Amino acid sequence: MGYGMAVPFFPRDVLTSPWCWQHALLLNRFSWSPGLESSLAEQGYQPAFPAALPYLPAAFRCYSRPAPGRFPAQKHQPGRLKDYYLLNAASLLPVLALEVEHGEDVLDLCAAPGGKAVAILQCACPGHFHCNEYDDLRSRWLEQTIESFIPDPLINLIRVSKLDGRQIGDLQPEFYDKVLVDAPCSNDRSWLFSADPQQALLRLMQRKELSSLQFQLLRSAVKALRPGGSLVYSTCTLSKAENSDVINLVLNSCRNVMPVDISGMARGVSQEFSFLSGMQQHELLVLPERGRAWGPMYVAKLKKVSST
């Protein structure tokens, strides 16, 4: 893979050093805040994504700066929309890879805490938007996020469910044009920074179980896709077993699925992100490094070519 910059693998020093972490701001197009963008510019913030990307809607506005630090968070206030969402800029790459267009039927299979759902709605207004989260506590978090960023008329077009994602493909076969599978994963940024060695060890032991769950979620997503539809799979782990291995298993077991080249997007953001070298054209892995402390974030894109 010819894009990105090779960096020493396993950037543990960055992942375990919160003082060098960076945060981006995704502006909310449904909430007008006069002076916010000029204020960000004065503080050294610049557009986080170059305009030359294959897919970058005009309403999608995200800002970041090279210096570490965090912009003040906004508290949830019922009845009042937030102006921006604080996030890891790499977490927006799955949304940009999905390339949602107005009127499409979209499924966010593992939607909590809701940042990617908010980002999708900054890009386009789906005809039908289904946000699913199986975990009860995380589902409430998802609902609060949607309430904080999306106006009532549009909220009424969003379906929030608490279904087992492994079953949605059977419940709604070939219903969606686009599916995002931001799968549960071992989350290296969290467990490496954990002060509890036993918790970190438990996460490592769970990786084998997680890859099985991730494969089942992807199989369900493929069933839920219409022929010609596409899905994006993402995780925030460095684990090959949860990333490339899961995607390869799907490609080898689902004859109606083919990989989609996302190397153009990766090349377009190669100045903003560092990537692991040697990946296939349908996948990328963002590696955190000092000065570009985004990720980890794995992204892969697949397309369903037929019903069987």
Secondary structure, DSSP 8 states (H G I E B T S, - for coil): --SS----SS-HHHHT-GGG-B-EEEE-TTS--TTHHHHHHHTT-EESS-TTSSS--TT--EEE-SS-B-------BTTB--SEEEE-GGGGHHHHHH---TT-EEEETT-TT-HHHHHHHHH---SEEEEE--SHHHHHHHHHHHHHHS-HHHHTTEEEE---GGGHHHHSTT-EEEEEEE-----HHHHHT-S-HHHHHHHHHHHHHHHHHHHHHHHHHHHHEEEEEEEEEEES---GGGTHHHHHHHHHH-TTEEE---HHHHHHTTTT--B-TT--TTEEEE--BTTB----EEEEEEEE-S--
